[in-house]
Amino acid sequence: MNGSSSVAVNKPGAVEGFLPISALLSFKQLITNGIYDEVHPAGLTIFIAVLVMSLLLRKGFCGYLCPIGFVSNLLSKLGRKTKHIIKVTGKIEFVLLIPKYIAGAFFLNAVFFKMGPRATSSFIHSSFNYTGEARMLHFFTHLGLVSALVIASIVILCIFIPYFWCRFLCPYGALLGVISKLSPIAVKRNQDLCIKCGKCSKVCPGGIQVETKTIINSSECIGCTQCIGSCPVNDCLTLTDRLSRKRRPWATIAIGCVFILMLYYVTAVVTNHWDSPLPNEMLRRYYINM
């Protein structure tokens, strides 16, 4: 915003992907009333695409497309260079995993069971939701001391505890992880070929003890296939379709996720479900009032 007399409202639809709570409410409205959100249609489209990715290709979105996951990956690489990585396993890991699932359950319960159709519609068409992207931008460009300290702490933790945010705090990832348990795609370990070197577990962003499992169907698996790339034994770890029991190329998850996202994007653009049809003048007034 440049002042109350001039406020630009044009924005790329992709930024709506950073509004998962709004998208969750829109998704509820879609499946209960058949109404496709006109406030943040791109956000709803991205949300549905990500759910489909998780159902078919594990948490591939987290592993290949999520911007936060990308930053976490860079921070973890920085941590490995310092050689001061902290491994979180056992009871401590279990305790730290609980908060994101509690948060995810809280949001699902609040949206699908606590909020009625009228309350859902009221939020979707509230000034707060209309200006959601601007509020998010304002938050990160005008950080208070407490917010800055919290974010800085998370960044530091992500350096020394790989994927700390994604692994222990992200409720969005918790939802996708639960859905991914139904995915037919999973890494399979050949017990006869395994030499128990532990390299696969060492590189796993989800902290999964890969060398102790036959099928890696953990909700923490992001489908990155780093375990396959690190294995020194050919064909010990393979990406497998559990339905057909056929081996799949290691890049299946990455290529599949990009394909699904582009398919939903193109379909949304063609069917006018990407850009909001709301008048710019109306949105401009909301931004000015904000």
N, C-alpha and C positions, 0 to 999 in steps of 0.2 A: 504494500500500500504506500502511495506517495502523498497521501493527504485526503481529506474528506471530499474534495472536489473531483478527484481523479483516482479511480480504483480499477485496476485491470482484473478481469475475471477469467480470461482465457487460460487454460491449464491443460497439460497432458493428462489423459484419463488414467495413465499408469500410476499417478501419485495416489489414486484412491485405493490402491493395494495396501497402503499404509494405514487403512482404517478398518481393521478386521472386526471390531465390535459393531460398527455400522453395517458392515457386510453380513455379519451374523444375523442381525435384526432384519435386514433385507431378505436374507435367505429364508428366514421364518415366514415373512410376509409372502414370499413367492410360493412356498410349499403349502401354506394354509389358505391363502386367498387368491393365488394365481396372479399376483401383481408383481411385475418386474420393476424394481426400484428406479424411479426417474431422477432421484437426487444424485445418487452415486452409482449409475449403472455399470461403469467400468469396474468399480470395486466389487460389485456382486459377481460380475463375469469372472474376474480373477479368482475370487473366493471359490466359486464352483469348479473352475479349472484345477485349482490346487487340491480340492477334495477328490476330484477324479484321479489326479496324479497319485495321491496317497493310496487310493483304493487299488490302483493298478500297478504302481511302480514304487511302492514304499514312500519314504519321506524324501523323494527325489527333489522336491521343491526346496527343502532345507539344504540339501547337499549341493545343488547346482544353480538355483535361481534366486534364493533369498538374499537380498543385499546385506542383511545383518549377518547371515551365515558366511558371506564372502569376507566381511570385515573380521569376523571371528577367526576365519581361516588364516588371514594375514597376521593377526595378533598371535595365533598359536605358533605360526612359523617363526615369529620373532622370539617367542618364548623358548622354542627348541634351540635356537642359536645361543641363548644364554645358558643352556644346559641346566636350568633350574626348574624343570617341569615338576609339578606336584601331581601325583597320581591319587585319585580319589576312588576307593574301592570299599567293598564290604558294607558294614553298618553305616558308616559315614555317607557313602554314596546313596544308600537307601533313604536315609533321612533327608539328604539334600534334594532327592528327586521328588519328594512328596509335595512341596509347595506349588510347583507348576501344575500338577494334576488337581490339587485343591482349587487353584485359581481357575483352571479350565472348567472344572465341574461347577464352580460358582457362576461363571458366566453362562454356561449352558442352562443351568437351573433358572437363573434370573430371566433369561431371554425366552426359553421355551415353556417354562412352567409358572413363573411369577408374573410375567407381563402378558396382559390380554391383548387382543387385536387392536383395541382403541389406543392403549398405551404404546404399543409398537408403532402404530401409524403416527401418533403424536410425536414420538422421538424422531422418526425418520423425517418428518416435516417440521422439525423445530429449527430455530435459528442456529442452535448449537451444531446440529448435524449439517446444515447447509454450509456452514463455514468451517467444517472439520479440518480440511487441509490447511487453511490459513491459520487456524488455532495451533495445529501441530507445528507448522513452520515458525510461528511466533514463539512457541515454547522453546524450540531449540536455538533460536536466534536471540532470545532474551532470558537465558538461564539464570535462575537465582542461585545463591550460594549452595543451598542444600541440594538442589537438583544437579548442579555441576559436580559436587562432591560424590553424589550417588553414581552418576555416569562415569566419573573418573575411576571410582572404586571398581565398577564392573569391568571397565577397560583393562585395568591392572590385573584383575582376577582372570580375565580371558587370556592374558599373556602367560601366566604361570599355571593356570588350570585350563587346558584347551577346551574351547567352546563352552565356557562356563555359563554364559547367558542361555545359549541354545539348549544346553544339556540339563541345566538345573532350574531355569527361571521362566522360559518362554511358554505361556499357556497355549498359544497357537500351535507350537510344536507338539505339545502334549496331546491336543486333539488329533493332529495329523498322525501322531505315533499310534494312537489307539486304532484309528482307521486302517493304518498300514499293516496291522496284524492280519488283515483279511487279504492282503496283496498276494497274488500267486507267485510273484518274483521274490527270490531270496538267495542269499549266498549259501552254498552247500559245501561242507568239508568232508573230504574223503579220509576217514579215520585210518585206513590202511597206509595211505601215503604220507600222512602228517608226521613230522619229526618233532613236533612240540617245541619249536624254536621261539615261539611267542612274538614273532615280528608282526603278525597280523593284529594281535591285541594291542601292541604298542602304538600302532598308527591309527587305531580306531577312534574317531572323534566322539563316539558315544560311550567309550569306555567298556565296550563289550569284550568279554573273555572269549574271543573267537575260537581259540584252540581247544576249548572245552565243550564245544557244541557241534552237533551234526548239521542242523539247519539253523541259520541265524535269523530268527523271526522275532527279535526283540523290538519293542516299540521305540528304542533308542537308535536303531539302525537307520541312517539317512541315505543308504544306497549309494554311497560315494565310491564303493569298490576299492578303496585304498588297501584293504586287507588282501584282495586278490593281487594287486600290483606289488605288494611287499613280500608275498610268499615266494620262497626260493625253490619250491618244488612244483613242477609243472602239473597242472590238473588237480592239485590238492584242494584248492579253493576255486569254485566255479559259480557263475551266476546261473540259476536254474529256475525253470517254470515248474512250480510244484504241481500244476494240474496235468500238464502233458509229460512231466518229468524229463523234459528236453533241456539241454544246455543252451544258454543264450549268450550273445556277445557281451563283454563287460560294459560296453558303452550303451547298452539297451536303455538303461534308466535315464541317462543324461539326454540321449536323443529323443526318447519317448516323452520326457517332460517338456522339452522345447516344442515338440510337435503338438502336444495337447494344448499348451499355452497359445501357440500361434493359431491353432484350429479354432479355439474359443474366441480369440481376438478377431480373426477374420469374420467369423460367423456373427459376432456382436456388431461389428462395423456394418456388415451387409444388412443386418436386420434392425439397424438403428438402436442397438442396446449397448453402445459404448459411450457416446457423448450425451450429456444430459440435455433434454429438450427444453429445460426451463429457460425462460427469457434472461438474457444477460443483465438487463436493467434491474430485474427483481433481485438477482444474485448480488449485483453491485450495491444495492441498498442494504442487504444483509452484511456485506463486508464493511461498509461504511459504519453501520451501527455497532459492529464488533469492535 
